[in-house]
Amino acid sequence: MEKIMSTTKKNIQVFVCDHYRHVCDELTEKILSISKVAIQNKGRFNMALAGGTTPKGVYMRMADKDYQKKFAWHQMHFFWGDERWVHIGDIRNNYRMVAEALLTKVDIPIENIHPITTKEETPEHSAVLYEKELTAHFNLKKGEFPEFDLILLGLGPDAHVASLFPGNSVLKEEKRLAVPVIEKEIEEPRVTLTFPVINHAKHVIFMVTGMDKANALHMVFETKPKEPLPAQMVFPVNGYLTWFVDKPAISKVSINFSDDSEKR
Ligand code: 6PG
């Protein structure tokens, strides 16, 4: 298989793969290994899925017959990092994207799937319901945050993560687990996990591919704006931060990612 280059700076690992499919293969393998450790240690694996389009290839790869039989679906629980507050049948809906790519193809119990539902009266109702689901599932006491085994994130062209957009007041949320988001640039309301939840995860992985993300990655890795960009606010307090990128996406970052990884 192609070599991947990686580097470890300040506990951040960056894996640079040749192209999108290669990222999907490597990231699927990483998700499998994290899930195995979690299930071995505590009998279940809790993952928050990214929305948008980039991660669809990973979800499809997880459902491929060679991988499908490797995952312990009955011990896996899927949540969402964010949701577009549109009908489940709407092409923009993140639950719908994951259902098509993965959930309808694998033997995962329905009770292990924890979507942000969008049939409530308002996005706030959806956020409250989601917070209740998180609190019950993780058996949280007041003021506690869930510790996901893995939170998968994409990166917007403006360096937003989940539905945490630059300059939006929700970036400053320190208490709630999930909040509604109204963003002037975005046509539909959103519901998103908050930074305290993201930064309490054991593993946070970014998946960023394509030339259209090159500027965003340059901004994240090589600029220090007065107000940090949302992606620059992701730093697991007791966890690991890993980037899986392809060469086009990293092409405007001048950091030399030493090739210190073994052939895979
Ligand atoms: C969403 C995502 C969002 C996404 C980025 C990148 O619901 O859209 O959670 O944060 O990850 O916008 O989107 P693409 O993968 O489509 O480029």
Residues whose N, C-alpha, C, O or C-beta is under 5 A from the ligand:
A	BS01	6PG	A50 G51 G52 T53 T54 P55 D82 L153 G154 L155 G156 H160 V161 A162 S163
